Amino acid sequence: MSTITVPPMRATWISPPSPPPPVEAALDAAYETHRRFRHGAFAEYCPTCHVPAGELCLARRSVHSARRQAHRARLAQTELVPLLAAVAR
């Protein structure tokens, strides 16, 4: 009877597939537009990577959760229509 030896399994890292170039261009344009006009979380200072408002986070194509939370906290304190709310009071 013969013995079969199996080589040990090696861990291989497979990088995720990168998006196609048109998708990358669209993502870059969307983030640049949000940054330029300070929309959403880009209106806030990032406490994680310490970039000022209106700048991209140091992590490419990512907004740190602390920055998103700061934006949500500011939205909760802001009235949607401050002038109409003042007239209605």
C-alpha positions as CSV (number, residue, x, y, z in Angstrom):
1,M,0.0,0.0,0.0
2,S,1.4,3.4,-0.9
3,T,1.0,6.6,1.0
4,I,0.0,9.8,-0.7
5,T,1.5,13.0,0.8
6,V,-0.3,16.2,0.4
7,P,1.7,19.4,0.5
8,P,0.6,21.8,3.3
9,M,-1.9,24.5,2.4
10,R,-0.5,28.0,2.2
11,A,-2.6,31.1,2.9
12,T,-2.8,33.2,-0.2
13,W,-4.1,36.7,-0.2
14,I,-6.3,37.6,-3.1
15,S,-6.8,41.3,-3.6
16,P,-10.3,42.4,-4.3
17,P,-11.0,43.2,-8.0
18,S,-10.5,46.8,-8.8
19,P,-13.4,48.6,-10.3
20,P,-13.3,49.3,-14.0
21,P,-11.8,52.7,-15.0
22,P,-15.2,54.4,-15.8
23,V,-16.4,53.5,-12.3
24,E,-13.2,54.8,-10.8
25,A,-13.6,58.1,-12.7
26,A,-17.2,58.4,-11.6
27,L,-16.3,57.8,-7.9
28,D,-13.5,60.3,-8.1
29,A,-15.8,62.9,-9.6
30,A,-18.5,62.3,-7.0
31,Y,-16.0,62.7,-4.1
32,E,-14.5,65.8,-5.6
33,T,-17.9,67.4,-6.1
34,H,-18.8,66.7,-2.5
35,R,-15.5,68.0,-1.3
36,R,-15.6,71.1,-3.4
37,F,-19.1,72.2,-2.3
38,R,-18.7,70.8,1.2
39,H,-21.7,68.5,1.0
40,G,-22.5,65.9,3.6
41,A,-19.6,64.8,5.8
42,F,-17.1,66.9,3.9
43,A,-18.6,70.0,5.6
44,E,-17.0,68.8,8.9
45,Y,-13.5,68.7,10.2
46,C,-12.2,65.1,10.4
47,P,-11.2,64.2,14.0
48,T,-9.5,61.0,12.8
49,C,-7.1,62.2,10.1
50,H,-7.2,65.9,11.2
51,V,-8.1,67.4,7.8
52,P,-10.1,70.6,7.7
53,A,-13.7,70.9,6.3
54,G,-13.8,70.7,2.5
55,E,-10.8,68.3,2.2
56,L,-10.8,64.6,1.5
57,C,-9.9,62.2,4.3
58,L,-6.4,60.8,4.0
59,A,-7.9,57.3,3.3
60,R,-8.7,57.4,-0.4
61,R,-12.4,57.1,-1.3
62,S,-13.4,56.8,2.3
63,V,-14.9,59.1,5.0
64,H,-14.0,58.2,8.5
65,S,-16.9,57.3,10.8
66,A,-16.1,60.0,13.3
67,R,-16.5,62.6,10.5
68,R,-19.9,61.1,9.5
69,Q,-21.0,61.1,13.2
70,A,-20.0,64.7,13.6
71,H,-22.1,65.6,10.5
72,R,-25.1,63.6,11.7
73,A,-24.9,65.4,15.1
74,R,-24.8,68.8,13.4
75,L,-27.8,67.8,11.3
76,A,-29.8,66.8,14.4
77,Q,-29.2,70.3,15.9
78,T,-30.0,72.2,12.7
79,E,-33.6,73.1,11.7
80,L,-34.3,72.3,8.1
81,V,-36.1,75.5,7.3
82,P,-34.9,78.1,9.9
83,L,-36.6,81.1,8.4
84,L,-40.0,79.5,8.1
85,A,-39.6,78.0,11.6
86,A,-38.9,81.5,13.0
87,V,-42.0,83.0,11.2
88,A,-44.2,80.1,12.5
89,R,-43.3,80.8,16.2
